[in-house]
Structures are given as C-alpha cells and as structure tokens.
Amino acid sequence: MGSYEKIETAVIHAGYENDKQTGAVNVPIYQTSTYQQDGIGEMRGGWEYSRTGNPTRQALEKLIAELEHGTDGFAFASGMAALTAVLSLFESGDKILLSSNVYGGTFRVLDKVFNHFGITYALEDMTDIDAFEKKLAPDVKAVLIESPANPLLTITDLEAVAAVAKKHGALTIVDNTFMSPYLQRPLDFGADIVVHSATKYLGGHSDVVGGLAVVKDKSLAERVAFIQNSTGGVLGPFDSFLLIRGIKTLAVRLDRHTENAQGIAEWLEKNPEVKKVYYPGLPSHSGHEINARQAKNGGAMISFELTEKHNIRKFYKALRLIVLAESLGGVESLVCHPATMTHAAIPKETRDKVGITDNLIRFSVGIESKEDLIADLDQAIRNS
Ligand SMILES: Cc1ncc(COP(=O)(O)O)c(C=O)c1O
C-alpha cells in the first residue's frame, strides 16, 4: 500500500493491499467479533476483539486518513457517534464554539447531552475573524466548523479560524460532510480533527449510516482510539465494506453532482419565482471567494427560497422526481425542509436569527440528468 498523490487514484487503492492469502482485490468482510489467540497474549497480527479493531474497518480507517491527509482515521456507527467520540475529548468546564448554522444534531448533542457533563457551547459568527478572536476565552477548548454550513451554505475561512484557535490553545474540528475530501481537505488548512457523516457523499448511495473522524497528530490519535474503544460506537464490518465501496466512486460521483449543482444554482438564480439562492459556487454568494480558495468548487448542496406568492408545502408535494427526505449526498436528488426536519432541534427564535426561515428549501443535487432535475423543479415551482 502506497501513498497516492492523486485523490482519484487514492479513493480506489488507498488503505488496502490485495489480500495476501487469496489475492482478493476487494477487502474481505471480516464478519467476526473475536480472533483466536495462540497463547495468552499471543495474538495473530494484533487482532483481539472487533470493538478494538477489525481488518475491514481498519482498511476504511486507513483509507479515510489518507484521503483527508491525516495520520489516523476512526470509523463509527454514525456521524453523530463520530462527533460524540470527538466531543468526549473535552471535560467539565470546557467550552466549544460552533459556527452559527451547524447541523441540528450537533447542536442537540451539545445542548442536551454534553451539558450533563459540564461542557458548554456557544454559536458564533466566524465570518469576522477579529470579532471572533475576542470570543476565544481561556475556557474555549475547541472550535467546531462546518463549511459550507448546514443549511445556508455559509462559508468559514478554515485557515484563518484554525490559526486563531491555535493561537488561543483551542483545537479546530471541521465537519467536512458537505464537501468530502475530494472537494476540501481541512487538515491542510490547519484543522486538527475532521469528522464526517459518511452516510452522505462518502457512502454516496443512501444505503449505509456511518461516521468517520481523522486526526493528524499521534497523541490526539491515541486519545481518540482510547475513546473509540472505551465507548464502543464502532462501525460494523459490512457497513465498513459498503463505505469502502462507495468511496471508490467518490471522484466521479462528485464531478457529476457538482456540475449539476452549479447549473441548477445558475438556473434558480435567473428564475424570477426564486427569491434567494444560497450556493457557494455562485459569485453572488457571500463566501464565494473564500470557498474558491479552500475547496475545489461549490459542492452539490443548494438552499433556496421561493417568492412569497408560492406555497412551499405545495412545492414539496408537486415534486415528481426529486424526493422529499432527510439526508443528502446520495446519487438520487433529495430535498428537505430544514425548519421542520434537519434543524427542528434548534429553537425557532435561534433559527430565525441565523436565517433558517420556514420558507427555506434545501436541495441535495443528485447525479441524474440536469435537464430532468430542472424540469421537475420548474413544474413544482409552477404548481406551488
Ligand atoms: C453536516 C452533518 N454532520 C453530521 C451529521 C450526522 O450524521 P449521521 O446522520 O450519520 O449520524 C449530519 C446528518 O445529517 C450532517 O448533515
């Protein structure tokens, strides 16, 4: 197994050498909970128990570490399990600053679970770096960013925030779910930890729930490995296999996803029935330039609002091809209503403050024909 310069090659080959025993080109699914020991403490290849380590999961962990330019990867049963493990690095009295529109579940786990352990959080606007730096009091131990952030696709300057956080002794954690390492690699910009809901673009087919974390520092890796083994929210061998399989086509899928998204965002922006379009690939987006510096393109998530004369409930009902569902990042196009779905855990007044209005539509652009997708949007807008 080597180190691959081009990510198009790494997604297919990194993390796994053909099986020594059989030559199997794809990683076998080691569907086992335990491993025979030849004597007390004599383990073959170090395998002991599958919560602690499993060869299929390890292949995925090595793969994601390489793709994200980290040293160590960790696979979990969901994106929330990955975030929970990472947040378990902190202790009572520590504070975590979140970029202002993070995924509702990230907000909820801090607001309703980690609060029991004395870990506090604050939602902060990270677009003004000087103002943000003033928030980095000594109790702030981490900054958690999504860029683009969910669901308004707000862009944060990863390099600037990571530099300021480092200066004040805080770790930078980036949830890279919306971009994937094919479009953006936060560790290259100074982040310490990357997390993923691998359920999304990495899996890519809406058929597996999983989470990943990557670090680039050995002592941090030891701490995350300890938490992973102690708390046990690990990904099973079959789901690890599915993610490895999904990741093989990450580059080709995302090329198509993002080409579709750019075209559809431009079409929406020109449409007089559309009030506002949020897409980092549009020059009109407030974070367009920063995003162009740190990511390959604008990604494949678009949010938009229709003009007042439209009824968005009718819009969702009228869609024929595009599916109303939670989640994103699969080959099929999905829409959701953030206010009642992904971001329902955030109180309405906080949602309104950050701009997640009741009229906002979030669109995960799939890899179908762009013309078919535009035709579906067009008829649904007209019938709403
Ligand atoms: C940005 C982001 N982070 C984390 C999660 C949580 O991941 P999972 O649903 O795999 O637990 C999601 C899920 O939608 C998400 O969109």
The ligand as a Gaussian input file, in Angstrom:
#p B3LYP/6-31G(d) Opt

LIG

0 1
 C      -23.220000      18.028000       8.461000
 C      -23.676000      16.823000       9.212000
 N      -22.949000      16.382000      10.242000
 C      -23.328000      15.294000      10.949000
 C      -24.482000      14.616000      10.656000
 C      -24.879000      13.411000      11.477000
 O      -24.566000      12.256000      10.781000
 P      -25.367000      10.859000      10.934000
 O      -26.750000      11.109000      10.479000
 O      -24.588000       9.928000      10.060000
 O      -25.302000      10.488000      12.383000
 C      -25.264000      15.038000       9.586000
 C      -26.508000      14.301000       9.256000
 O      -27.343000      14.772000       8.511000
 C      -24.857000      16.172000       8.845000
 O      -25.579000      16.628000       7.809000

